[in-house]
Amino acid sequence: MRPALKEAHVHLAQIFPNKFENGQSSNFSKVNTGEESGFYKYDPETKQQSMIWSPKGKNLSVKAKQQKSATKVMMSVYFTRSKSVAAIPLEKGQTVTVSVTVETWYERSTAKNMYNFPFEIKEVEPQLNAELLRYFKGERTGFVQVGPEKYFFPHKYKVEAENFYNFQARPSDIWVASFPRSGTTLTQELVWLLENNFDFKTANRLSLRDRFPFFEFSLFVHPEIKVELLSENANDKGQQDFIEHFSAPGYETLNSWPLNKKRFIKTHFPFSLMPPSVLKEKCKIVYVARNPKDVAVSYYHLNRLFRTQGYVGDFTRYWDYFSRGLNPWLPYCSHLKEAYAHNHLSNLLILNYEEMVSDLSGVIRKVAEFLDTTISTVGLKDLTEHLDIKNFRKNAAVNGSKMADIGVLQKGAAGFIRKGGYGNREELESNYELKKQIDQWIEKNLVKSIE
């Protein structure tokens, strides 16, 4: 071993204990060793590393073999005392260093079971569960409620809770958090463009889902729904790959991103269910809040639109479920209260959707200041125009058109990007009693949530 490499290994041994909860984590004892190795393509006929054939000179009929290293892939490989292995492809030109070893192993292996999930997860009472399954066709197993606030999720959360909770955030991560239908998509696009130097070309070319993964969407893709989607798209490999991609847990997708690539993450988890590492690593978080009347109406339409939810009832029934906390990520007021309880943090910015509608350019400047990015007059003008609801609704990179193509969105339902704005709720115009009931619920519950 070269002297410099020996020195690096000694330094690694010295700093590892402090990385893992000051040496108190039980996971620290599992670490054995990590090293880089070269992997080559394999020729099953000759039992040798494969060679690549390429033209030599201008005579295309004459070929010469390239050296084996042309197909070499560098991997960082980690072992534990239980003999399990983690093998992670390295970026081109990257080798295992102290920082790569610490950060990669910390994220991919030992951090996985660092925390026990702290809340009780209870299955919804059988009779109510049966009723909900009749009206929400996207879930096929049942529902659970989590912790003292009784946050509501599909049954899959019971299995996945600890995995999501133990996701290892990085200090450079930027999170956009909200209760659903609060202006999340608009905020994601705003944040991504500010952080990526107004790269409108890439923003229009790559889906927002790829640029800004939805952390927990996989919870809502029931295995039976996934089988149906794969069957319906059996003749399109690209569509099937997309189904596999969005149904994979966000913690797996994001763990595959290189360490030197900034991650942008969307979540609807309340603060108590977010990975503790998000606050520990002081990730920047932009939280968006919206009037619950508008949220409820918009969320009703989303539950009808998405096959993964598959709501088949009317708005009156839906409001009953909403007000009782019987739809994913509810209760609404608990969600909001937890966000405002963290409002003192310098790494948290809370936005109001209504302000985004009435003064979008002002909100853009506010977010730019929070992210420590500069914005020119021209950049502000271009971004404001890009985010205008008339343009935003037509933008295929953000409007869910790819999900519609594979059958996740129901035909005939309102689109993913609806009207925008606030206050005009046709669902309540002809139902005075329901409007009065909602107003009373807001007055009783909302004020104490943000005091």
Residue pairs with C-beta under 8 A, 6 or more apart in sequence:
1 9
8 97
8 98
11 98
12 98
12 101
12 102
15 98
15 102
16 28
16 31
16 102
17 23
17 28
19 102
19 106
20 27
20 28
20 106
20 110
21 28
21 114
25 110
25 114
27 110
27 111
27 113
27 114
28 110
29 81
30 80
30 81
30 82
30 109
30 110
31 80
31 105
31 110
32 79
32 80
32 81
33 78
33 79
34 76
34 77
34 78
34 79
34 96
34 101
34 104
34 105
35 76
35 77
35 96
36 74
36 75
36 76
36 77
36 90
36 95
36 96
37 74
37 75
37 77
38 72
38 73
38 74
38 75
39 72
39 73
39 74
39 75
40 49
40 50
40 68
40 71
40 72
40 73
41 49
41 50
41 71
42 48
42 49
42 50
43 49
43 50
43 51
49 68
49 71
50 68
50 71
51 65
51 66
51 67
51 68
51 70
51 71
52 65
52 66
52 70
52 71
53 63
53 64
53 65
53 66
54 63
54 64
54 66
55 62
55 63
56 62
56 63
56 64
73 89
74 89
74 90
74 94
74 95
75 87
75 88
75 89
75 90
76 87
76 88
76 90
76 96
76 100
76 101
76 104
77 85
77 86
77 87
78 85
78 86
78 87
78 88
78 104
78 105
78 108
78 109
79 85
80 109
86 105
86 108
86 109
88 104
88 108
90 96
90 100
91 258
91 260
94 100
100 259
103 170
103 259
104 259
106 168
107 168
107 170
107 255
107 259
108 255
111 166
111 168
111 277
112 163
112 166
113 162
113 166
114 166
115 162
115 165
115 166
115 276
116 162
117 161
117 162
117 165
118 147
119 146
119 147
119 148
119 161
119 272
119 273
120 146
120 147
121 144
121 145
121 146
121 157
121 158
121 161
122 144
122 145
122 146
123 129
123 142
123 143
123 144
123 155
123 158
124 132
124 142
124 143
124 144
124 145
124 326
128 326
129 142
129 143
132 139
132 142
132 143
132 321
132 326
133 139
133 140
133 142
135 311
135 312
135 313
135 317
135 321
136 303
136 309
136 310
136 311
136 312
136 327
137 307
137 310
137 311
137 312
138 220
138 222
138 225
138 306
138 307
138 308
138 309
138 310
139 154
139 155
139 220
139 222
139 309
139 310
140 222
140 223
140 224
140 225
141 154
141 155
141 156
141 222
142 154
142 155
143 152
143 153
143 154
143 155
143 326
144 152
144 153
144 154
144 155
144 157
144 158
145 151
145 152
145 153
145 325
146 152
146 153
146 157
146 161
146 273
147 272
147 273
149 270
149 272
149 331
149 334
150 325
150 331
151 270
151 272
151 273
151 325
151 329
151 330
151 331
151 334
151 335
152 325
152 326
152 327
152 328
152 329
152 330
152 331
153 219
153 328
153 329
154 219
154 220
154 222
154 328
156 218
156 219
156 222
157 219
160 218
160 219
160 249
161 273
163 249
163 251
164 215
164 216
164 249
164 250
164 251
164 269
164 273
164 275
165 273
165 275
165 276
166 251
166 275
167 215
167 250
167 251
167 254
167 255
167 275
167 277
168 255
168 275
168 277
169 275
169 277
169 278
169 280
169 281
169 283
170 259
170 263
170 281
170 283
171 281
171 282
171 283
172 262
172 263
172 283
173 262
173 263
173 264
173 265
173 278
173 281
173 283
173 284
174 191
174 195
174 262
174 263
174 264
174 265
174 283
174 284
174 285
174 286
174 371
175 265
175 266
175 267
175 274
175 278
175 283
175 284
175 285
175 286
176 184
176 187
176 188
176 191
176 212
176 264
176 265
176 266
176 267
176 285
176 286
176 287
176 288
177 266
177 267
177 268
177 269
177 271
177 274
177 285
177 286
177 287
177 288
177 339
178 184
178 187
178 268
178 287
178 288
178 289
178 290
179 268
179 289
179 290
179 295
179 329
179 332
179 335
179 336
180 268
180 295
180 299
180 302
180 328
180 329
181 290
181 294
181 295
181 298
181 299
181 302
182 288
182 289
182 290
182 295
182 353
183 288
183 290
183 351
183 353
183 356
184 266
184 268
184 288
185 208
185 398
185 416
185 417
186 356
186 387
186 392
187 286
187 288
187 351
187 356
187 367
188 208
188 212
188 264
188 266
189 203
189 208
189 386
189 387
189 392
189 398
190 363
190 364
190 367
190 383
190 387
191 212
191 264
191 286
191 367
191 371
192 203
192 208
192 211
192 212
192 264
193 199
193 200
193 203
193 383
193 386
194 364
194 367
194 368
194 371
194 373
194 375
194 383
195 262
195 264
195 371
195 373
196 202
196 203
198 379
198 382
198 383
200 382
200 386
202 211
203 211
203 386
203 397
204 395
204 397
205 397
206 397
207 397
207 398
207 402
208 397
208 398
209 246
209 402
211 264
212 264
212 265
212 266
213 250
213 253
213 254
213 263
213 264
213 265
213 266
214 246
214 250
214 266
214 267
215 250
215 251
215 254
215 265
215 266
215 267
215 269
216 249
216 250
216 267
216 268
216 269
217 246
217 250
218 246
218 247
218 248
218 249
218 250
219 328
220 306
220 308
220 309
220 328
221 246
221 247
221 308
222 308
225 307
225 308
226 243
226 247
229 243
229 406
229 407
229 408
230 240
230 243
232 406
232 407
233 239
233 240
233 243
233 406
233 407
234 240
239 405
239 406
242 402
242 406
243 406
245 253
246 403
250 265
254 263
254 265
257 263
267 274
268 328
268 329
269 329
270 329
270 334
270 335
270 338
270 339
271 279
271 338
271 339
271 341
271 342
272 338
278 285
279 342
279 345
282 347
283 347
284 347
284 348
284 349
284 370
284 371
285 345
285 347
285 348
285 349
286 348
286 349
286 351
286 367
286 370
287 339
287 348
287 349
287 350
287 351
288 350
288 351
288 352
288 353
288 356
289 336
289 339
289 350
289 351
289 352
289 353
290 352
290 353
290 354
290 422
291 353
291 354
291 422
292 332
292 333
292 438
292 442
292 446
293 425
293 428
293 438
293 442
294 353
294 422
294 423
294 425
295 332
296 318
296 319
296 322
296 332
296 438
297 315
297 425
297 427
297 428
298 418
299 322
299 327
300 311
300 315
300 318
300 319
300 322
300 427
301 413
301 414
301 418
302 309
302 416
303 309
303 310
303 311
303 318
303 327
304 311
304 312
304 410
304 413
304 414
305 409
305 410
305 413
305 414
305 415
305 416
306 408
306 409
306 410
307 407
307 408
307 409
307 410
308 408
309 328
310 410
311 318
315 427
315 434
316 431
316 434
318 327
319 434
319 437
319 438
321 327
322 330
322 332
323 438
323 441
325 331
325 332
325 334
329 335
333 445
333 446
333 448
333 449
334 449
336 446
336 449
336 450
337 448
337 449
337 450
339 348
339 350
340 350
340 449
340 450
342 348
343 350
349 366
349 367
349 370
351 363
351 366
351 367
353 422
354 422
355 362
355 363
356 363
357 420
357 421
357 422
360 384
360 387
360 388
361 380
361 384
364 375
364 380
364 383
364 384
364 387
365 375
365 380
368 374
368 375
375 383
385 391
386 392
389 417
389 419
389 420
389 421
392 398
392 399
392 417
392 420
393 399
393 415
393 417
393 418
393 420
395 417
396 402
398 417
399 415
399 416
399 417
400 409
400 415
400 416
400 417
403 409
403 416
409 415
409 416
428 434
428 435
428 438
